[in-house]
C-alpha cells in the first residue's frame, strides 16, 4: 500500500466518521419545540454537511481533470467532449424545468420563487438523467460481456 493510498484511506474514514456523527445528531438529536411537524434540530447542519461534500467532490473532480489535461494534453479532446456532454445534459434539464409557483398551504418561506424552482428542477432532472445513463451503461456492459 502506497503512502498516498494510506492518506486517502484516513481521509475517507474521517469523512465517514463526520457523516456518521451528523447522521446521529439528525436522527437522535431531538426535535424543534413548537413545530407544526416533527422537525429534527440538526436538519440544517446535516444539509450543510451534504452540500459541503458535494462542493468538495466537484472541486476535487475539476482539479484532477485540469491536472490530467496539463499532464497529458493528448487526451484533452476526450475530456472536453465529456465536459460538453455534461453541459448538454444540464442544458436539457434546464430546458425541462418549470417555474410555476407551487401552492403550499402553510409555507411562508422565500424559496417558492421561479429562480429556486428552476434550479431545483434542473438539479433533479440532471440527477435523473445521470442515474438513467449509469443504469444503461451497467446494463450495456453486462450484456456486451455475455457476447464476448
C-alpha positions as CSV (number, residue, x, y, z in Angstrom):
1,X,0.0,0.0,0.0
2,X,1.5,3.3,-1.0
3,X,1.7,6.4,1.2
4,X,-0.9,8.2,-0.9
5,X,-3.4,5.4,-0.6
6,X,-2.9,5.3,3.2
7,X,-3.6,9.1,3.4
8,X,-6.7,8.7,1.2
9,X,-8.0,5.9,3.4
10,X,-7.5,8.0,6.5
11,X,-9.3,10.9,4.8
12,X,-12.1,8.6,3.7
13,X,-12.6,7.2,7.2
14,X,-12.5,10.7,8.7
15,X,-15.3,11.9,6.3
16,X,-17.3,8.7,7.1
17,X,-16.9,9.4,10.8
18,X,-18.1,13.0,10.5
19,X,-21.0,11.9,8.3
20,X,-22.0,9.3,11.0
21,X,-21.8,12.0,13.7
22,X,-24.1,14.3,11.6
23,X,-26.5,11.4,10.9
24,X,-26.6,10.5,14.6
25,X,-27.3,14.1,15.5
26,X,-30.0,14.3,12.9
27,X,-31.9,11.2,13.9
28,X,-31.3,11.2,17.6
29,X,-30.7,14.9,18.5
30,X,-34.2,15.8,19.4
31,X,-36.9,17.9,17.7
32,X,-37.7,21.6,17.4
33,X,-40.1,22.7,20.1
34,X,-43.4,24.0,18.9
35,X,-43.0,23.0,15.2
36,X,-46.1,22.0,13.3
37,X,-44.5,18.8,12.1
38,X,-41.7,16.7,13.7
39,X,-38.5,18.6,12.7
40,X,-35.1,17.4,13.8
41,X,-33.0,20.1,15.4
42,X,-29.9,19.4,13.3
43,X,-31.5,19.4,9.9
44,X,-29.7,22.5,8.7
45,X,-26.3,21.2,9.9
46,X,-26.9,17.8,8.2
47,X,-27.9,19.5,4.9
48,X,-24.9,21.9,5.1
49,X,-22.6,18.8,5.5
50,X,-24.1,17.3,2.4
51,X,-23.7,20.5,0.5
52,X,-20.0,20.6,1.6
53,X,-19.5,17.1,0.4
54,X,-21.0,17.8,-3.0
55,X,-19.0,21.0,-3.4
56,X,-15.8,19.3,-2.3
57,X,-16.4,16.4,-4.7
58,X,-16.9,18.9,-7.5
59,X,-13.8,20.8,-6.7
60,X,-11.6,17.7,-6.5
61,X,-13.0,16.4,-9.7
62,X,-12.4,19.6,-11.6
63,X,-8.9,19.9,-10.1
64,X,-7.9,16.4,-11.1
65,X,-9.4,16.9,-14.6
66,X,-7.3,20.1,-15.1
67,X,-4.2,18.4,-13.8
68,X,-4.8,15.5,-16.1
69,X,-5.2,17.9,-19.1
70,X,-1.9,19.5,-18.2
71,X,0.0,16.3,-17.7
72,X,-1.5,14.5,-20.8
73,X,-2.7,17.0,-23.4
74,X,-3.3,14.3,-26.0
75,X,-6.4,13.2,-24.1
76,X,-7.7,16.7,-23.9
77,X,-10.2,16.1,-26.7
78,X,-11.8,13.2,-24.8
79,X,-12.1,15.3,-21.6
80,X,-13.5,18.3,-23.5
81,X,-16.1,16.0,-25.1
82,X,-17.1,14.7,-21.7
83,X,-17.5,18.2,-20.3
84,X,-19.5,19.2,-23.3
85,X,-21.8,16.2,-22.8
86,X,-22.4,17.0,-19.2
87,X,-23.1,20.7,-20.2
88,X,-25.6,19.4,-22.7
89,X,-27.4,17.2,-20.1
90,X,-27.6,20.2,-17.8
91,X,-28.9,22.4,-20.6
92,X,-31.6,19.9,-21.4
93,X,-32.5,19.6,-17.8
94,X,-32.7,23.4,-17.5
95,X,-35.0,23.5,-20.6
96,X,-37.3,21.0,-19.0
97,X,-37.5,22.9,-15.7
98,X,-40.8,24.6,-14.6
99,X,-41.0,27.9,-12.8
100,X,-44.7,27.7,-11.8
101,X,-45.1,28.9,-8.2
102,X,-46.3,26.0,-6.0
103,X,-49.4,26.2,-3.9
104,X,-48.0,25.1,-0.5
105,X,-50.5,25.8,2.3
106,X,-48.7,26.9,5.5
107,X,-45.4,27.7,3.8
108,X,-44.3,31.3,4.1
109,X,-40.6,30.8,3.2
110,X,-38.7,32.6,0.5
111,X,-37.8,29.6,-1.7
112,X,-41.1,29.3,-3.6
113,X,-39.9,31.7,-6.3
114,X,-39.3,30.9,-10.0
115,X,-35.5,31.0,-9.8
116,X,-35.3,28.5,-7.0
117,X,-37.9,26.3,-8.6
118,X,-36.0,26.2,-11.9
119,X,-32.7,25.5,-10.0
120,X,-34.2,22.6,-8.1
121,X,-35.9,21.2,-11.2
122,X,-32.6,21.4,-13.1
123,X,-30.8,19.5,-10.3
124,X,-33.5,16.9,-10.2
125,X,-33.7,16.3,-13.9
126,X,-29.9,16.2,-14.2
127,X,-29.7,13.6,-11.5
128,X,-32.5,11.6,-13.2
129,X,-30.6,11.7,-16.5
130,X,-27.3,10.7,-14.9
131,X,-28.8,7.9,-12.9
132,X,-30.5,6.6,-16.1
133,X,-27.3,6.9,-18.0
134,X,-25.3,5.0,-15.4
135,X,-28.0,2.3,-15.2
136,X,-28.0,1.9,-19.0
137,X,-24.2,1.8,-19.0
138,X,-24.2,-1.0,-16.4
139,X,-26.7,-3.0,-18.5
140,X,-24.7,-2.4,-21.7
141,X,-21.5,-3.6,-20.0
142,X,-23.1,-6.7,-18.6
143,X,-24.9,-7.7,-21.9
144,X,-21.8,-7.0,-24.0
145,X,-19.7,-9.3,-21.7
146,X,-22.1,-12.2,-22.5
147,X,-21.3,-11.9,-26.2
148,X,-17.5,-11.9,-25.9
